[in-house]
Amino acid sequence: MKVQKIDPESGALSPLAVLCAGGVAGMACWGVSIPADVLKSRFQTAPAGTYSGVMDVYRHLMKEEGPGALFRGLRPAMIRAFPANAACFFGMEVSKKAFAFMD
């Protein structure tokens, strides 16, 4: 219980544990979804008629740039994901405690 920073009486996580959990969850989410986001962005920003669909974007991307192109933008997404999702998780926990009287 001490390693996870869980209060044994209330079962609540410490603020630092909540922030870390949110940050890591956000990074995991972007790590999985960045390839689909790259394909979507390429499809949306291409001039009309360039691609016939997302699979066509994928084929062109693999042929011209290779698999690494699916992870373009991963670094900035990770840098942004940790603080943004940590704040979101923390805000949710604070709100949950603030409105606990309504239960």
Jmol script that loads the backbone (N, CA, C; Angstrom):
load data "model"
ATOM      1  N   MET A   1       0.812  -1.193   0.000  1.00  0.00           N
ATOM      2  CA  MET A   1       0.000   0.000   0.000  1.00  0.00           C
ATOM      3  C   MET A   1       0.861   1.264   0.000  1.00  0.00           C
ATOM      4  N   LYS A   2       2.020   1.210   0.646  1.00  0.00           N
ATOM      5  CA  LYS A   2       2.874   2.399   0.699  1.00  0.00           C
ATOM      6  C   LYS A   2       3.481   2.713  -0.658  1.00  0.00           C
ATOM      7  N   VAL A   3       3.836   1.674  -1.417  1.00  0.00           N
ATOM      8  CA  VAL A   3       4.458   1.894  -2.718  1.00  0.00           C
ATOM      9  C   VAL A   3       3.481   2.617  -3.652  1.00  0.00           C
ATOM     10  N   GLN A   4       2.210   2.253  -3.615  1.00  0.00           N
ATOM     11  CA  GLN A   4       1.214   2.875  -4.474  1.00  0.00           C
ATOM     12  C   GLN A   4       0.680   4.178  -3.899  1.00  0.00           C
ATOM     13  N   LYS A   5       1.124   4.560  -2.708  1.00  0.00           N
ATOM     14  CA  LYS A   5       0.661   5.786  -2.042  1.00  0.00           C
ATOM     15  C   LYS A   5      -0.851   5.768  -1.820  1.00  0.00           C
ATOM     16  N   ILE A   6      -1.353   4.605  -1.364  1.00  0.00           N
ATOM     17  CA  ILE A   6      -2.777   4.469  -1.074  1.00  0.00           C
ATOM     18  C   ILE A   6      -2.979   4.616   0.426  1.00  0.00           C
ATOM     19  N   ASP A   7      -3.920   5.476   0.798  1.00  0.00           N
ATOM     20  CA  ASP A   7      -4.247   5.658   2.205  1.00  0.00           C
ATOM     21  C   ASP A   7      -4.989   4.414   2.676  1.00  0.00           C
ATOM     22  N   PRO A   8      -4.461   3.691   3.673  1.00  0.00           N
ATOM     23  CA  PRO A   8      -5.098   2.439   4.099  1.00  0.00           C
ATOM     24  C   PRO A   8      -6.500   2.633   4.680  1.00  0.00           C
ATOM     25  N   GLU A   9      -6.776   3.789   5.238  1.00  0.00           N
ATOM     26  CA  GLU A   9      -8.092   4.016   5.847  1.00  0.00           C
ATOM     27  C   GLU A   9      -9.166   4.326   4.805  1.00  0.00           C
ATOM     28  N   SER A  10      -8.860   5.243   3.890  1.00  0.00           N
ATOM     29  CA  SER A  10      -9.881   5.654   2.924  1.00  0.00           C
ATOM     30  C   SER A  10      -9.744   4.951   1.573  1.00  0.00           C
ATOM     31  N   GLY A  11      -8.584   4.380   1.297  1.00  0.00           N
ATOM     32  CA  GLY A  11      -8.351   3.737   0.014  1.00  0.00           C
ATOM     33  C   GLY A  11      -8.063   4.733  -1.099  1.00  0.00           C
ATOM     34  N   ALA A  12      -7.845   6.003  -0.738  1.00  0.00           N
ATOM     35  CA  ALA A  12      -7.613   7.048  -1.733  1.00  0.00           C
ATOM     36  C   ALA A  12      -6.138   7.108  -2.139  1.00  0.00           C
ATOM     37  N   LEU A  13      -5.905   7.421  -3.394  1.00  0.00           N
ATOM     38  CA  LEU A  13      -4.542   7.608  -3.895  1.00  0.00           C
ATOM     39  C   LEU A  13      -4.045   8.998  -3.534  1.00  0.00           C
ATOM     40  N   SER A  14      -2.748   9.147  -3.400  1.00  0.00           N
ATOM     41  CA  SER A  14      -2.162  10.462  -3.163  1.00  0.00           C
ATOM     42  C   SER A  14      -2.274  11.295  -4.437  1.00  0.00           C
ATOM     43  N   PRO A  15      -2.239  12.630  -4.315  1.00  0.00           N
ATOM     44  CA  PRO A  15      -2.296  13.470  -5.510  1.00  0.00           C
ATOM     45  C   PRO A  15      -1.179  13.155  -6.512  1.00  0.00           C
ATOM     46  N   LEU A  16       0.014  12.870  -6.021  1.00  0.00           N
ATOM     47  CA  LEU A  16       1.117  12.535  -6.912  1.00  0.00           C
ATOM     48  C   LEU A  16       0.834  11.240  -7.671  1.00  0.00           C
ATOM     49  N   ALA A  17       0.258  10.255  -6.999  1.00  0.00           N
ATOM     50  CA  ALA A  17      -0.077   8.988  -7.659  1.00  0.00           C
ATOM     51  C   ALA A  17      -1.145   9.201  -8.725  1.00  0.00           C
ATOM     52  N   VAL A  18      -2.122  10.056  -8.454  1.00  0.00           N
ATOM     53  CA  VAL A  18      -3.172  10.355  -9.435  1.00  0.00           C
ATOM     54  C   VAL A  18      -2.568  11.059 -10.649  1.00  0.00           C
ATOM     55  N   LEU A  19      -1.689  12.026 -10.409  1.00  0.00           N
ATOM     56  CA  LEU A  19      -1.040  12.745 -11.511  1.00  0.00           C
ATOM     57  C   LEU A  19      -0.213  11.793 -12.373  1.00  0.00           C
ATOM     58  N   CYS A  20       0.534  10.919 -11.740  1.00  0.00           N
ATOM     59  CA  CYS A  20       1.362   9.962 -12.484  1.00  0.00           C
ATOM     60  C   CYS A  20       0.497   8.973 -13.268  1.00  0.00           C
ATOM     61  N   ALA A  21      -0.571   8.506 -12.652  1.00  0.00           N
ATOM     62  CA  ALA A  21      -1.467   7.567 -13.336  1.00  0.00           C
ATOM     63  C   ALA A  21      -2.084   8.223 -14.567  1.00  0.00           C
ATOM     64  N   GLY A  22      -2.517   9.458 -14.434  1.00  0.00           N
ATOM     65  CA  GLY A  22      -3.098  10.166 -15.569  1.00  0.00           C
ATOM     66  C   GLY A  22      -2.090  10.391 -16.678  1.00  0.00           C
ATOM     67  N   GLY A  23      -0.888  10.785 -16.309  1.00  0.00           N
ATOM     68  CA  GLY A  23       0.148  11.026 -17.305  1.00  0.00           C
ATOM     69  C   GLY A  23       0.533   9.780 -18.068  1.00  0.00           C
ATOM     70  N   VAL A  24       0.713   8.697 -17.353  1.00  0.00           N
ATOM     71  CA  VAL A  24       1.101   7.430 -17.996  1.00  0.00           C
ATOM     72  C   VAL A  24      -0.048   6.908 -18.866  1.00  0.00           C
ATOM     73  N   ALA A  25      -1.278   7.054 -18.393  1.00  0.00           N
ATOM     74  CA  ALA A  25      -2.433   6.611 -19.185  1.00  0.00           C
ATOM     75  C   ALA A  25      -2.528   7.401 -20.492  1.00  0.00           C
ATOM     76  N   GLY A  26      -2.286   8.698 -20.422  1.00  0.00           N
ATOM     77  CA  GLY A  26      -2.317   9.519 -21.627  1.00  0.00           C
ATOM     78  C   GLY A  26      -1.239   9.124 -22.617  1.00  0.00           C
ATOM     79  N   MET A  27      -0.053   8.847 -22.107  1.00  0.00           N
ATOM     80  CA  MET A  27       1.043   8.431 -22.981  1.00  0.00           C
ATOM     81  C   MET A  27       0.736   7.075 -23.629  1.00  0.00           C
ATOM     82  N   ALA A  28       0.154   6.165 -22.865  1.00  0.00           N
ATOM     83  CA  ALA A  28      -0.215   4.858 -23.413  1.00  0.00           C
ATOM     84  C   ALA A  28      -1.276   5.007 -24.505  1.00  0.00           C
ATOM     85  N   CYS A  29      -2.217   5.888 -24.268  1.00  0.00           N
ATOM     86  CA  CYS A  29      -3.275   6.126 -25.252  1.00  0.00           C
ATOM     87  C   CYS A  29      -2.698   6.640 -26.564  1.00  0.00           C
ATOM     88  N   TRP A  30      -1.832   7.636 -26.499  1.00  0.00           N
ATOM     89  CA  TRP A  30      -1.241   8.183 -27.717  1.00  0.00           C
ATOM     90  C   TRP A  30      -0.286   7.202 -28.377  1.00  0.00           C
ATOM     91  N   GLY A  31       0.409   6.419 -27.581  1.00  0.00           N
ATOM     92  CA  GLY A  31       1.317   5.432 -28.155  1.00  0.00           C
ATOM     93  C   GLY A  31       0.597   4.436 -29.038  1.00  0.00           C
ATOM     94  N   VAL A  32      -0.629   4.108 -28.675  1.00  0.00           N
ATOM     95  CA  VAL A  32      -1.427   3.159 -29.442  1.00  0.00           C
ATOM     96  C   VAL A  32      -2.145   3.840 -30.612  1.00  0.00           C
ATOM     97  N   SER A  33      -2.596   5.063 -30.414  1.00  0.00           N
ATOM     98  CA  SER A  33      -3.455   5.696 -31.420  1.00  0.00           C
ATOM     99  C   SER A  33      -2.735   6.596 -32.420  1.00  0.00           C
ATOM    100  N   ILE A  34      -1.444   6.856 -32.248  1.00  0.00           N
ATOM    101  CA  ILE A  34      -0.748   7.779 -33.152  1.00  0.00           C
ATOM    102  C   ILE A  34      -0.716   7.290 -34.609  1.00  0.00           C
ATOM    103  N   PRO A  35      -0.531   5.989 -34.901  1.00  0.00           N
ATOM    104  CA  PRO A  35      -0.549   5.584 -36.313  1.00  0.00           C
ATOM    105  C   PRO A  35      -1.881   5.903 -37.011  1.00  0.00           C
ATOM    106  N   ALA A  36      -2.977   5.637 -36.346  1.00  0.00           N
ATOM    107  CA  ALA A  36      -4.289   5.952 -36.927  1.00  0.00           C
ATOM    108  C   ALA A  36      -4.461   7.457 -37.090  1.00  0.00           C
ATOM    109  N   ASP A  37      -3.948   8.228 -36.150  1.00  0.00           N
ATOM    110  CA  ASP A  37      -4.043   9.680 -36.226  1.00  0.00           C
ATOM    111  C   ASP A  37      -3.213  10.223 -37.390  1.00  0.00           C
ATOM    112  N   VAL A  38      -2.048   9.647 -37.621  1.00  0.00           N
ATOM    113  CA  VAL A  38      -1.209  10.062 -38.752  1.00  0.00           C
ATOM    114  C   VAL A  38      -1.936   9.792 -40.073  1.00  0.00           C
ATOM    115  N   LEU A  39      -2.520   8.609 -40.196  1.00  0.00           N
ATOM    116  CA  LEU A  39      -3.255   8.281 -41.424  1.00  0.00           C
ATOM    117  C   LEU A  39      -4.434   9.233 -41.623  1.00  0.00           C
ATOM    118  N   LYS A  40      -5.170   9.501 -40.563  1.00  0.00           N
ATOM    119  CA  LYS A  40      -6.314  10.403 -40.643  1.00  0.00           C
ATOM    120  C   LYS A  40      -5.878  11.801 -41.059  1.00  0.00           C
ATOM    121  N   SER A  41      -4.812  12.287 -40.455  1.00  0.00           N
ATOM    122  CA  SER A  41      -4.327  13.637 -40.756  1.00  0.00           C
ATOM    123  C   SER A  41      -3.840  13.747 -42.201  1.00  0.00           C
ATOM    124  N   ARG A  42      -3.128  12.722 -42.665  1.00  0.00           N
ATOM    125  CA  ARG A  42      -2.655  12.737 -44.060  1.00  0.00           C
ATOM    126  C   ARG A  42      -3.828  12.731 -45.027  1.00  0.00           C
ATOM    127  N   PHE A  43      -4.840  11.949 -44.713  1.00  0.00           N
ATOM    128  CA  PHE A  43      -6.025  11.864 -45.577  1.00  0.00           C
ATOM    129  C   PHE A  43      -6.768  13.200 -45.601  1.00  0.00           C
ATOM    130  N   GLN A  44      -6.917  13.823 -44.440  1.00  0.00           N
ATOM    131  CA  GLN A  44      -7.653  15.080 -44.345  1.00  0.00           C
ATOM    132  C   GLN A  44      -6.928  16.250 -44.998  1.00  0.00           C
ATOM    133  N   THR A  45      -5.610  16.262 -44.927  1.00  0.00           N
ATOM    134  CA  THR A  45      -4.864  17.414 -45.431  1.00  0.00           C
ATOM    135  C   THR A  45      -4.437  17.283 -46.891  1.00  0.00           C
ATOM    136  N   ALA A  46      -4.613  16.105 -47.483  1.00  0.00           N
ATOM    137  CA  ALA A  46      -4.250  15.909 -48.891  1.00  0.00           C
ATOM    138  C   ALA A  46      -5.266  16.613 -49.787  1.00  0.00           C
ATOM    139  N   PRO A  47      -4.819  17.106 -50.924  1.00  0.00           N
ATOM    140  CA  PRO A  47      -5.772  17.699 -51.869  1.00  0.00           C
ATOM    141  C   PRO A  47      -6.824  16.670 -52.289  1.00  0.00           C
ATOM    142  N   ALA A  48      -7.998  17.148 -52.594  1.00  0.00           N
ATOM    143  CA  ALA A  48      -9.101  16.261 -52.982  1.00  0.00           C
ATOM    144  C   ALA A  48      -8.686  15.368 -54.146  1.00  0.00           C
ATOM    145  N   GLY A  49      -9.000  14.088 -54.047  1.00  0.00           N
ATOM    146  CA  GLY A  49      -8.697  13.129 -55.107  1.00  0.00           C
ATOM    147  C   GLY A  49      -7.323  12.491 -55.019  1.00  0.00           C
ATOM    148  N   THR A  50      -6.509  12.901 -54.059  1.00  0.00           N
ATOM    149  CA  THR A  50      -5.173  12.320 -53.923  1.00  0.00           C
ATOM    150  C   THR A  50      -5.252  10.861 -53.496  1.00  0.00           C
ATOM    151  N   TYR A  51      -6.114  10.579 -52.534  1.00  0.00           N
ATOM    152  CA  TYR A  51      -6.268   9.222 -52.002  1.00  0.00           C
ATOM    153  C   TYR A  51      -7.712   8.768 -52.160  1.00  0.00           C
ATOM    154  N   SER A  52      -7.894   7.467 -52.349  1.00  0.00           N
ATOM    155  CA  SER A  52      -9.255   6.929 -52.458  1.00  0.00           C
ATOM    156  C   SER A  52      -9.814   6.514 -51.097  1.00  0.00           C
ATOM    157  N   GLY A  53      -8.979   6.468 -50.084  1.00  0.00           N
ATOM    158  CA  GLY A  53      -9.418   6.101 -48.741  1.00  0.00           C
ATOM    159  C   GLY A  53      -8.224   5.966 -47.816  1.00  0.00           C
ATOM    160  N   VAL A  54      -8.493   5.584 -46.573  1.00  0.00           N
ATOM    161  CA  VAL A  54      -7.429   5.479 -45.584  1.00  0.00           C
ATOM    162  C   VAL A  54      -6.454   4.358 -45.934  1.00  0.00           C
ATOM    163  N   MET A  55      -6.951   3.270 -46.502  1.00  0.00           N
ATOM    164  CA  MET A  55      -6.047   2.182 -46.902  1.00  0.00           C
ATOM    165  C   MET A  55      -5.108   2.637 -48.019  1.00  0.00           C
ATOM    166  N   ASP A  56      -5.590   3.500 -48.884  1.00  0.00           N
ATOM    167  CA  ASP A  56      -4.742   4.047 -49.935  1.00  0.00           C
ATOM    168  C   ASP A  56      -3.651   4.939 -49.329  1.00  0.00           C
ATOM    169  N   VAL A  57      -4.005   5.708 -48.312  1.00  0.00           N
ATOM    170  CA  VAL A  57      -3.024   6.525 -47.597  1.00  0.00           C
ATOM    171  C   VAL A  57      -1.964   5.609 -46.995  1.00  0.00           C
ATOM    172  N   TYR A  58      -2.399   4.525 -46.372  1.00  0.00           N
ATOM    173  CA  TYR A  58      -1.482   3.567 -45.745  1.00  0.00           C
ATOM    174  C   TYR A  58      -0.522   2.976 -46.781  1.00  0.00           C
ATOM    175  N   ARG A  59      -1.061   2.528 -47.911  1.00  0.00           N
ATOM    176  CA  ARG A  59      -0.220   1.929 -48.952  1.00  0.00           C
ATOM    177  C   ARG A  59       0.836   2.917 -49.456  1.00  0.00           C
ATOM    178  N   HIS A  60       0.418   4.152 -49.730  1.00  0.00           N
ATOM    179  CA  HIS A  60       1.363   5.165 -50.197  1.00  0.00           C
ATOM    180  C   HIS A  60       2.423   5.474 -49.125  1.00  0.00           C
ATOM    181  N   LEU A  61       1.987   5.570 -47.893  1.00  0.00           N
ATOM    182  CA  LEU A  61       2.898   5.881 -46.792  1.00  0.00           C
ATOM    183  C   LEU A  61       3.953   4.790 -46.625  1.00  0.00           C
ATOM    184  N   MET A  62       3.534   3.530 -46.657  1.00  0.00           N
ATOM    185  CA  MET A  62       4.466   2.412 -46.508  1.00  0.00           C
ATOM    186  C   MET A  62       5.442   2.358 -47.677  1.00  0.00           C
ATOM    187  N   LYS A  63       4.933   2.583 -48.881  1.00  0.00           N
ATOM    188  CA  LYS A  63       5.761   2.499 -50.080  1.00  0.00           C
ATOM    189  C   LYS A  63       6.788   3.638 -50.143  1.00  0.00           C
ATOM    190  N   GLU A  64       6.357   4.853 -49.813  1.00  0.00           N
ATOM    191  CA  GLU A  64       7.217   6.020 -49.987  1.00  0.00           C
ATOM    192  C   GLU A  64       8.073   6.365 -48.763  1.00  0.00           C
ATOM    193  N   GLU A  65       7.549   6.138 -47.551  1.00  0.00           N
ATOM    194  CA  GLU A  65       8.269   6.587 -46.353  1.00  0.00           C
ATOM    195  C   GLU A  65       8.607   5.477 -45.361  1.00  0.00           C
ATOM    196  N   GLY A  66       7.969   4.344 -45.472  1.00  0.00           N
ATOM    197  CA  GLY A  66       8.250   3.228 -44.575  1.00  0.00           C
ATOM    198  C   GLY A  66       7.441   3.277 -43.283  1.00  0.00           C
ATOM    199  N   PRO A  67       7.560   2.227 -42.463  1.00  0.00           N
ATOM    200  CA  PRO A  67       6.764   2.108 -41.243  1.00  0.00           C
ATOM    201  C   PRO A  67       7.000   3.217 -40.218  1.00  0.00           C
ATOM    202  N   GLY A  68       8.200   3.788 -40.206  1.00  0.00           N
ATOM    203  CA  GLY A  68       8.489   4.851 -39.244  1.00  0.00           C
ATOM    204  C   GLY A  68       7.606   6.073 -39.415  1.00  0.00           C
ATOM    205  N   ALA A  69       7.094   6.266 -40.619  1.00  0.00           N
ATOM    206  CA  ALA A  69       6.239   7.425 -40.887  1.00  0.00           C
ATOM    207  C   ALA A  69       4.934   7.367 -40.092  1.00  0.00           C
ATOM    208  N   LEU A  70       4.513   6.166 -39.704  1.00  0.00           N
ATOM    209  CA  LEU A  70       3.288   6.034 -38.903  1.00  0.00           C
ATOM    210  C   LEU A  70       3.443   6.667 -37.521  1.00  0.00           C
ATOM    211  N   PHE A  71       4.681   6.849 -37.092  1.00  0.00           N
ATOM    212  CA  PHE A  71       4.924   7.394 -35.757  1.00  0.00           C
ATOM    213  C   PHE A  71       5.464   8.817 -35.794  1.00  0.00           C
ATOM    214  N   ARG A  72       5.296   9.502 -36.928  1.00  0.00           N
ATOM    215  CA  ARG A  72       5.683  10.908 -37.003  1.00  0.00           C
ATOM    216  C   ARG A  72       4.808  11.689 -36.040  1.00  0.00           C
ATOM    217  N   GLY A  73       5.425  12.539 -35.280  1.00  0.00           N
ATOM    218  CA  GLY A  73       4.680  13.346 -34.321  1.00  0.00           C
ATOM    219  C   GLY A  73       4.496  12.679 -32.971  1.00  0.00           C
ATOM    220  N   LEU A  74       5.105  11.516 -32.782  1.00  0.00           N
ATOM    221  CA  LEU A  74       4.947  10.807 -31.506  1.00  0.00           C
ATOM    222  C   LEU A  74       5.582  11.586 -30.355  1.00  0.00           C
ATOM    223  N   ARG A  75       6.765  12.134 -30.583  1.00  0.00           N
ATOM    224  CA  ARG A  75       7.461  12.853 -29.507  1.00  0.00           C
ATOM    225  C   ARG A  75       6.643  14.040 -28.974  1.00  0.00           C
ATOM    226  N   PRO A  76       6.170  14.949 -29.830  1.00  0.00           N
ATOM    227  CA  PRO A  76       5.367  16.050 -29.289  1.00  0.00           C
ATOM    228  C   PRO A  76       4.064  15.576 -28.644  1.00  0.00           C
ATOM    229  N   ALA A  77       3.491  14.501 -29.201  1.00  0.00           N
ATOM    230  CA  ALA A  77       2.256  13.969 -28.608  1.00  0.00           C
ATOM    231  C   ALA A  77       2.517  13.445 -27.200  1.00  0.00           C
ATOM    232  N   MET A  78       3.655  12.787 -27.007  1.00  0.00           N
ATOM    233  CA  MET A  78       3.999  12.269 -25.675  1.00  0.00           C
ATOM    234  C   MET A  78       4.304  13.396 -24.695  1.00  0.00           C
ATOM    235  N   ILE A  79       5.011  14.411 -25.187  1.00  0.00           N
ATOM    236  CA  ILE A  79       5.333  15.550 -24.320  1.00  0.00           C
ATOM    237  C   ILE A  79       4.053  16.250 -23.868  1.00  0.00           C
ATOM    238  N   ARG A  80       3.093  16.355 -24.762  1.00  0.00           N
ATOM    239  CA  ARG A  80       1.817  16.993 -24.446  1.00  0.00           C
ATOM    240  C   ARG A  80       0.923  16.071 -23.610  1.00  0.00           C
ATOM    241  N   ALA A  81       0.958  14.778 -23.887  1.00  0.00           N
ATOM    242  CA  ALA A  81       0.032  13.831 -23.263  1.00  0.00           C
ATOM    243  C   ALA A  81       0.213  13.738 -21.755  1.00  0.00           C
ATOM    244  N   PHE A  82       1.468  13.729 -21.288  1.00  0.00           N
ATOM    245  CA  PHE A  82       1.661  13.533 -19.854  1.00  0.00           C
ATOM    246  C   PHE A  82       1.022  14.649 -19.034  1.00  0.00           C
ATOM    247  N   PRO A  83       1.372  15.910 -19.232  1.00  0.00           N
ATOM    248  CA  PRO A  83       0.768  16.946 -18.383  1.00  0.00           C
ATOM    249  C   PRO A  83      -0.735  17.120 -18.617  1.00  0.00           C
ATOM    250  N   ALA A  84      -1.175  17.001 -19.866  1.00  0.00           N
ATOM    251  CA  ALA A  84      -2.596  17.203 -20.154  1.00  0.00           C
ATOM    252  C   ALA A  84      -3.459  16.142 -19.480  1.00  0.00           C
ATOM    253  N   ASN A  85      -3.064  14.897 -19.588  1.00  0.00           N
ATOM    254  CA  ASN A  85      -3.861  13.827 -18.994  1.00  0.00           C
ATOM    255  C   ASN A  85      -3.687  13.743 -17.488  1.00  0.00           C
ATOM    256  N   ALA A  86      -2.512  14.117 -16.997  1.00  0.00           N
ATOM    257  CA  ALA A  86      -2.318  14.164 -15.542  1.00  0.00           C
ATOM    258  C   ALA A  86      -3.267  15.192 -14.939  1.00  0.00           C
ATOM    259  N   ALA A  87      -3.355  16.363 -15.563  1.00  0.00           N
ATOM    260  CA  ALA A  87      -4.258  17.410 -15.073  1.00  0.00           C
ATOM    261  C   ALA A  87      -5.709  16.970 -15.165  1.00  0.00           C
ATOM    262  N   CYS A  88      -6.054  16.277 -16.234  1.00  0.00           N
ATOM    263  CA  CYS A  88      -7.428  15.793 -16.410  1.00  0.00           C
ATOM    264  C   CYS A  88      -7.801  14.786 -15.317  1.00  0.00           C
ATOM    265  N   PHE A  89      -6.934  13.826 -15.076  1.00  0.00           N
ATOM    266  CA  PHE A  89      -7.186  12.837 -14.018  1.00  0.00           C
ATOM    267  C   PHE A  89      -7.300  13.524 -12.662  1.00  0.00           C
ATOM    268  N   PHE A  90      -6.381  14.451 -12.399  1.00  0.00           N
ATOM    269  CA  PHE A  90      -6.386  15.139 -11.109  1.00  0.00           C
ATOM    270  C   PHE A  90      -7.663  15.960 -10.949  1.00  0.00           C
ATOM    271  N   GLY A  91      -8.054  16.663 -12.005  1.00  0.00           N
ATOM    272  CA  GLY A  91      -9.293  17.443 -11.963  1.00  0.00           C
ATOM    273  C   GLY A  91     -10.507  16.575 -11.717  1.00  0.00           C
ATOM    274  N   MET A  92     -10.523  15.409 -12.319  1.00  0.00           N
ATOM    275  CA  MET A  92     -11.630  14.477 -12.110  1.00  0.00           C
ATOM    276  C   MET A  92     -11.690  14.004 -10.659  1.00  0.00           C
ATOM    277  N   GLU A  93     -10.542  13.677 -10.103  1.00  0.00           N
ATOM    278  CA  GLU A  93     -10.504  13.226  -8.710  1.00  0.00           C
ATOM    279  C   GLU A  93     -10.920  14.339  -7.748  1.00  0.00           C
ATOM    280  N   VAL A  94     -10.456  15.546  -7.991  1.00  0.00           N
ATOM    281  CA  VAL A  94     -10.829  16.681  -7.135  1.00  0.00           C
ATOM    282  C   VAL A  94     -12.331  16.942  -7.247  1.00  0.00           C
ATOM    283  N   SER A  95     -12.857  16.912  -8.468  1.00  0.00           N
ATOM    284  CA  SER A  95     -14.295  17.129  -8.672  1.00  0.00           C
ATOM    285  C   SER A  95     -15.121  16.040  -8.001  1.00  0.00           C
ATOM    286  N   LYS A  96     -14.643  14.813  -8.112  1.00  0.00           N
ATOM    287  CA  LYS A  96     -15.350  13.685  -7.492  1.00  0.00           C
ATOM    288  C   LYS A  96     -15.445  13.870  -5.978  1.00  0.00           C
ATOM    289  N   LYS A  97     -14.347  14.338  -5.371  1.00  0.00           N
ATOM    290  CA  LYS A  97     -14.356  14.579  -3.935  1.00  0.00           C
ATOM    291  C   LYS A  97     -15.225  15.781  -3.584  1.00  0.00           C
ATOM    292  N   ALA A  98     -15.191  16.816  -4.413  1.00  0.00           N
ATOM    293  CA  ALA A  98     -15.971  18.022  -4.144  1.00  0.00           C
ATOM    294  C   ALA A  98     -17.477  17.753  -4.205  1.00  0.00           C
ATOM    295  N   PHE A  99     -17.875  16.866  -5.094  1.00  0.00           N
ATOM    296  CA  PHE A  99     -19.298  16.573  -5.252  1.00  0.00           C
ATOM    297  C   PHE A  99     -19.721  15.285  -4.564  1.00  0.00           C
ATOM    298  N   ALA A 100     -18.893  14.760  -3.688  1.00  0.00           N
ATOM    299  CA  ALA A 100     -19.202  13.505  -2.986  1.00  0.00           C
ATOM    300  C   ALA A 100     -20.444  13.633  -2.111  1.00  0.00           C
ATOM    301  N   PHE A 101     -20.742  14.854  -1.680  1.00  0.00           N
ATOM    302  CA  PHE A 101     -21.904  15.055  -0.818  1.00  0.00           C
ATOM    303  C   PHE A 101     -23.213  14.741  -1.547  1.00  0.00           C
ATOM    304  N   MET A 102     -23.175  14.681  -2.863  1.00  0.00           N
ATOM    305  CA  MET A 102     -24.392  14.417  -3.656  1.00  0.00           C
ATOM    306  C   MET A 102     -24.719  12.922  -3.772  1.00  0.00           C
ATOM    307  N   ASP A 103     -23.800  12.076  -3.318  1.00  0.00           N
ATOM    308  CA  ASP A 103     -24.032  10.627  -3.419  1.00  0.00           C
ATOM    309  C   ASP A 103     -25.137  10.178  -2.527  1.00  0.00           C
TER     310      ASP A 103
END
end "model"
wireframe off; spacefill off
backbone 0.3
color backbone group
